[in-house]
Amino acid sequence: MHPELLRSPRNILVCEKSNFMNEKSKHDLHVLKHYFNYKVSVFIPECGILPSEVNDAINGFTKYYLVKDLPVYELLEEECLEKTVKKGRFYALSHNRRIDQDDVVAILPTGQMILSVNKDMYEQMGLEGKASQYTHKQPTRYVVTVDLTDKSMVPGSKRYNRVLWALKEKVPVKMDFLLARHSTVADEGGMLPPRLSQYHCRELQASVSTQKLSSLPCPVLRSCDIRGEGSCEPHQFLEWLGAVTMKIDCNNDATSFLSTYSCPEQYNTLSQALLCSITGLLLPEDIQSLLEKLRSYFEQPKLTSWLSLVVHGFADSPVSWGMAEHGFHKGGENFYSFVVFGNQDYWLHMGTGANDSCPP
C-alpha cells in the first residue's frame, strides 16, 4: 500500500474544563456558534429509561423542511428576505452537495449567505469573494460572503440588484435545501416562507432512536483529571464513546474477527446504560435546551457521576464554528462533546479535521 494512504490525516482536538456555574463559562457560545448539526448522541450510564424532561426537550426540537430544486435566488426575493431571513435565526443549507466538489450554499442565522463555489461558477457570478483556504496553489475554489442584513442589501438597492441578477440571470442554479427557523413564538417556529411553498417540499421532524445497553465496560472518569493522568484521557474516551455509538464490542474477545478494540484501562462494568441518537437538521438553540435538561438530571441522586452529549456537524457545511471556513479533505469532521458531571463541572471537546481552523 502507498505510504500516503497509511498516513492518518491531521486533526485538531481542543479540550477544556470548566463549571456551568462559572460566570466566565462559554459553553452556550460554543453551542450556539456551531450552526449546522446533523446528529446528537446522549449517553447516560446506569440508566434504563430516558428521563421525561430530556425526552420532552428532544420532542420539542424544531421541525425543518427539505425543499427540492430550489433556485438559490428565491432566498433573496423580498418576501423571503424581509419576512424570514432578516428576522434572524433562519438556517438554510444545500443538501446532498459535496463541499470539495460541488457548489455549496448556506444562510447563517446571523444573516450571512455563504457561497462556496468552484472557479467556473465564481467567474460566471462576477461577485467579489476570496480563494478558499483549502484549495491548490492555483485556486480552484472560492468563497463569497453576502451580508443580507447590511443596509446595502435592501431590496431595490444597487448592491441587492447586482447579487440578485448574478444568481437569477447569470447562474440560475437550483439545489435541494434544508431549511429551518427557530422562533420563541409557538405559531411561527419552523414555518416555511410562503413563497417557497410552491416548490416540492416536505416537513420533517428529527429522527430519534434509543438503545439500552447492558454489561458495558466503561472507563473511569474524574472531573478534575481531564488530561487523563490518573484515568482515561480525552482521545481514549472519545474513541471508546465512538465504539459504543457504532455498536462495536469493547471486550476484545479472542473469538471476534471483527474488532480487537478494548475499553481503556481503569474501567467499571455498567449494569445498564442508555444511548439516545437524534438525527436531522438540528438547531443549536434546541441543543442548548437539551444541554440544560441534562444538567438538571443530577438534581436528584444518581448512580452515575457523569453523562455525555456529542454533537456532529454536517460534513459538507461551508462553515464549522461561526464564520470559520470548513472543508472536507478525508472526513469533513467537525464535532463537539460535553461530559457533564454531577457537581456541574464539564469537559468540552471540540474536534475538526485537516481542512478547518482551530475550534474557538
Secondary structure, 3 states (H helix, E strand, C coil): CCHHHHCCCCCEEEEEEEECCCCCCCHHHHHHCECCEEEEEEEEECCCCCCHHHHHHHHCCCCEEEEEEEEHHHHHCHHHHHHCHHHCCEEEEECCCCCCCCCEEEECCCCEEEEEEEHHHHHHHCCCCEECCCCCCCCCEEEEEEECCCHHHCCCCHHHHHHHHHHHHHCCCEEEEEEEECCCCCCCCCCCCHHHHHCCEEEECCEEEEEEEEEEEEECCCCCCCCCCCCCCHHHHHHHHHHHHCCCCCECCCCCCCCCCECCCCEEEEEEEEEEEEEEEECHHHHHHHHHHHHHHHHCCCCCCEEEEEEEECCCCCECECCCEECCCCCCCEEEEEEEECCCEEEEEEEECCCECCCC
